Amino acid sequence: AVASPGPLFTTVTDPAVPSGGAVGAGESATFTSISCASPGNCVAGGSYRNPAGGSQAMIETETQGAWGAPQRVALPSNATTVAKSESATIASVSCPVQGFCEAVGSYRGSGNGALVVSEIGGVWQTGTMLPAVSGEVANGAILDSVSCASVGNCVAVGTSTVSHGLTEPSIATEVSGAW
């Protein structure tokens, strides 16, 4: 056996939920994905509970080994997450280069559908909903995983709901920054 050069992980942290999240007994948050462009430069994505009981998508960025505060993902102007039945989440993140990432997930509420959020030059943009695919029921898409080969060139996979609650696989492709 070879001796380990030291601990594999540093301390575990417990970040706070973004501003406006439920706190105390109602607090609930989870990260579901992480991607690292290089050691100490990572992005984690997930969701947290809002005071109404719905969920809101969040991102947290590590830069040069220091984690920043979790931040709420800005949803498109027609989307809200104020009611218990409304939710947004980040299911997967891919960062081919530090400061340039794609995060995917879903949104349920006013303007349902597949959620895509881009980080460009270290700044997270407002999320966008991808258009419905042919035969999809009222924007019933969910993106579960994303992989980016280079900046602006990614593929995301998930499911689309079609008639009678049946689902079909979905693939969304980003080429030169356009989904």
C-alpha positions, 0 to 999 in steps of 0.5 A: 500500500502507498501512503496517502500524501494527506487528507483527500478532502478539506473541511465540509461546509454548510452554506446558507440558503440564498436571500429570500429562502425559507429559514428555521424549521422550513429551511431545506436545500440540496445540491444535485450537481457539481462541475470543476473546470480546474482544482478549486474552481467549481460550480454546484447547482440545486434548489432551496425551499422558498417561504411559500413551500415551493422551490427555487433554483440555486448556484454556488461558485468556488473560485480559487478554493473559496466558496461564495454565497449560494445565489438564486437563479434568475428565472425568465420574466414570465416565471415565478416561484411564489406558490407552493406548487411552483418549483425550479431546480438545477439538475446538472452543471457543466463547466468546460472552462472557469467562468463559462458554465451551463446549468440545466434543470426544470421549472414548473409554474407559469411558463413550465419547461426545460430550464437552461442557465449560462455563466458567461465570463463569470457572470450568471445570466437570467435563465431561459426556457427551451421551446417545446418539442413537437408533440410535447404537452404544454412545455413538459420538458425536464433536462437532467444532465448536461455535458459541454465539450467547449464553451458554448457547445453542449448537449443536455438530455432529459425527458418530455411529457407527451399525451396521457402522461407518457414520457419520451427522451429529449436531447437539446444541443447548444452550438456556438452559444445557441440552444 
